[in-house]
Amino acid sequence: MEVADWRQRVFGIYAEVRRLISADAAAAHRFWRDARDELFATHLQTPLLPEDRAGFSGLPVADYDPAWRFEVALMAPAEPGHFDFETGTDGVVPFGLIGRAEVPGVGTLDVWRLETYGGGIFLPVRDALAGHPGGTYGGGRYLLDTVKGAHLGEGSAPGSLVLDFNFAYNPSCAYDPAWACPLAPAGDRVGVEIPVGELYH
């Protein structure tokens, strides 16, 4: 029930973000940051380790920068792609490549579909700040994980996706190594620095 409640709250956060974002993206981002801080600080399913909870004062999130918001169309992949992620608890989780997104100034990112029950679009990204002090998490961050509610909606063009790097967030394994999290495969690693979104101190 605790896990179900966590998921419902995350879905609720993103629903409110989508409601706010068309009128004021910076306000939507502040809401997202504050709501996640509250969830991490108080929820029984927080990925924070017990020793990290007492001094927790909020996740390290950069201020909103509209230059990092994009609406992109998916390009069909030249050939099928697939990767399997093996977990300790859920067995092998398969992902299939559904398209590629060309992001100006960033590069091309592979976009995946979770091929097991629940489906969903999955888009991780690992940038040039990954693993550096004051940078981003070494394994990469998530932009989209729709089966868990993390989705900013479609763009103005039919079939396009909103990719806003200000909302990139760390997987749970960044805070608790007991979690098993699929990390960014080769097609989702870029050579540019992405200084927005959730950072990693």
VMD Tcl script that draws the C-alpha trace (Angstrom):
set ca {
  {0.00 0.00 0.00}
  {2.91 2.32 0.67}
  {4.31 1.73 -2.82}
  {0.87 2.24 -4.35}
  {0.50 5.52 -2.46}
  {3.94 6.69 -3.62}
  {3.00 5.97 -7.25}
  {-0.34 7.76 -6.91}
  {1.35 10.81 -5.47}
  {3.92 10.90 -8.28}
  {1.13 10.65 -10.87}
  {-0.63 13.51 -9.05}
  {2.50 15.66 -9.09}
  {2.92 15.30 -12.84}
  {-0.79 15.89 -13.48}
  {-0.50 19.21 -11.65}
  {2.72 20.06 -13.50}
  {0.97 19.51 -16.85}
  {-1.90 21.73 -15.69}
  {0.44 24.55 -14.66}
  {3.10 24.34 -17.31}
  {1.32 25.99 -20.24}
  {0.69 29.15 -18.21}
  {3.93 29.35 -16.23}
  {6.66 26.75 -16.75}
  {8.84 28.16 -13.96}
  {5.94 27.91 -11.49}
  {5.26 24.34 -12.61}
  {8.92 23.55 -12.04}
  {8.86 25.07 -8.53}
  {5.80 22.99 -7.70}
  {7.53 19.84 -9.00}
  {10.65 20.56 -6.95}
  {8.74 21.35 -3.73}
  {6.34 18.41 -4.06}
  {9.20 15.96 -4.60}
  {11.07 17.41 -1.62}
  {8.02 16.82 0.55}
  {7.62 13.28 -0.77}
  {11.28 12.42 -0.18}
  {11.22 13.95 3.30}
  {8.03 12.37 4.63}
  {6.94 9.32 2.68}
  {7.59 5.83 4.04}
  {8.80 4.69 0.61}
  {11.40 7.45 0.24}
  {14.59 6.19 -1.42}
  {16.65 8.25 1.05}
  {18.67 6.12 3.41}
  {17.86 6.54 7.11}
  {21.14 8.36 7.76}
  {20.32 10.87 5.00}
  {16.81 11.72 6.20}
  {17.64 13.62 9.39}
  {19.58 16.37 7.64}
  {17.53 16.39 4.44}
  {16.72 19.94 3.31}
  {15.70 19.30 -0.28}
  {16.93 17.72 -3.49}
  {19.61 19.65 -5.43}
  {17.61 21.05 -8.36}
  {18.84 23.83 -10.64}
  {16.66 26.88 -11.32}
  {14.37 26.68 -14.34}
  {15.92 27.61 -17.68}
  {13.45 27.73 -20.61}
  {16.30 27.17 -23.09}
  {16.30 23.49 -22.05}
  {12.68 22.79 -23.03}
  {12.09 21.13 -26.41}
  {9.26 19.67 -28.42}
  {10.55 16.86 -30.60}
  {9.13 14.45 -33.14}
  {10.20 10.83 -32.98}
  {12.14 9.55 -35.96}
  {11.72 5.90 -36.84}
  {14.84 3.89 -35.97}
  {16.87 2.62 -38.91}
  {16.80 -0.86 -37.40}
  {15.20 -2.49 -34.36}
  {16.84 -1.92 -31.00}
  {16.49 -3.75 -27.71}
  {18.06 -3.96 -24.30}
  {17.37 -6.16 -21.30}
  {17.76 -4.91 -17.77}
  {18.26 -7.58 -15.14}
  {16.99 -6.81 -11.66}
  {17.40 -8.72 -8.45}
  {13.67 -8.73 -7.70}
  {11.70 -8.41 -10.95}
  {13.76 -10.61 -13.25}
  {14.70 -9.35 -16.70}
  {12.95 -6.15 -17.80}
  {12.98 -5.78 -21.62}
  {12.97 -2.49 -23.50}
  {12.36 -2.01 -27.23}
  {13.48 0.98 -29.28}
  {10.49 2.93 -30.61}
  {12.23 5.98 -32.06}
  {14.93 8.57 -31.86}
  {14.61 12.20 -30.83}
  {16.90 14.83 -32.32}
  {17.34 17.50 -29.64}
  {18.94 20.76 -30.83}
  {22.26 21.43 -29.11}
  {22.11 18.11 -27.28}
  {22.15 15.32 -29.84}
  {20.11 12.25 -30.66}
  {18.44 10.28 -27.90}
  {16.98 6.79 -28.14}
  {13.39 6.51 -26.90}
  {12.31 3.17 -25.45}
  {9.14 1.25 -24.71}
  {8.85 -1.00 -21.69}
  {7.87 -4.31 -23.25}
  {6.38 -5.97 -20.18}
  {3.10 -5.43 -18.37}
  {2.23 -1.74 -18.08}
  {4.15 -0.65 -21.17}
  {5.22 2.97 -21.08}
  {7.76 5.27 -22.69}
  {11.20 5.41 -21.11}
  {13.90 7.98 -21.84}
  {17.04 8.20 -19.70}
  {19.92 10.57 -20.43}
  {23.53 10.72 -19.32}
  {25.34 14.01 -19.98}
  {28.93 15.24 -19.75}
  {28.47 16.34 -16.11}
  {27.68 12.78 -15.00}
  {29.91 11.61 -12.20}
  {31.62 14.97 -11.70}
  {31.50 16.83 -8.36}
  {28.50 19.14 -8.29}
  {27.32 17.63 -11.57}
  {24.78 14.95 -12.37}
  {24.35 11.35 -11.28}
  {26.97 9.08 -12.83}
  {24.47 6.57 -14.18}
  {22.32 9.21 -15.82}
  {18.91 10.69 -15.11}
  {15.36 10.08 -16.33}
  {13.43 12.44 -18.60}
  {10.42 10.20 -19.20}
  {9.15 7.13 -17.39}
  {5.44 7.13 -18.15}
  {4.63 3.84 -16.42}
  {5.56 5.66 -13.20}
  {3.82 8.91 -14.16}
  {6.85 10.96 -15.25}
  {5.53 12.55 -18.42}
  {5.08 16.19 -19.47}
  {2.68 15.43 -22.31}
  {2.66 15.83 -26.04}
  {3.98 18.85 -27.90}
  {1.91 21.11 -30.10}
  {2.60 18.98 -33.19}
  {0.74 15.66 -33.33}
  {2.86 12.80 -32.04}
  {5.60 15.03 -30.64}
  {6.99 14.79 -27.12}
  {7.86 17.50 -24.62}
  {11.42 16.95 -23.42}
  {12.20 19.46 -20.71}
  {15.59 18.79 -19.15}
  {14.67 21.01 -16.20}
  {12.55 18.05 -15.05}
  {15.32 15.44 -15.40}
  {15.51 13.50 -12.15}
  {17.73 10.92 -10.51}
  {16.67 7.28 -10.33}
  {16.11 5.87 -6.86}
  {19.39 3.94 -6.96}
  {21.20 7.30 -6.81}
  {20.11 7.43 -3.15}
  {19.78 3.80 -2.13}
  {21.98 1.12 -3.76}
  {19.40 -1.53 -2.87}
  {17.26 -0.22 -5.75}
  {17.82 -1.65 -9.23}
  {17.43 1.05 -11.88}
  {17.92 0.82 -15.65}
  {20.61 3.33 -16.57}
  {21.22 5.20 -19.80}
  {22.38 2.89 -22.61}
  {24.85 4.08 -25.24}
  {22.22 5.78 -27.40}
  {21.19 8.01 -24.51}
  {24.63 9.32 -23.61}
  {25.52 12.76 -24.90}
  {28.75 14.74 -24.87}
  {27.26 18.06 -23.77}
  {26.77 19.36 -20.26}
  {23.14 19.59 -19.14}
  {23.27 21.80 -16.03}
  {19.53 21.82 -15.28}
  {17.18 19.40 -13.54}
  {18.06 17.39 -10.46}
  {21.79 17.43 -9.78}
  {23.84 15.10 -7.59}
  {25.99 16.29 -4.71}
}
mol new
graphics top color blue
foreach p $ca { graphics top sphere $p radius 0.5 }
foreach p [lrange $ca 0 end-1] q [lrange $ca 1 end] { graphics top cylinder $p $q radius 0.2 }
display resetview
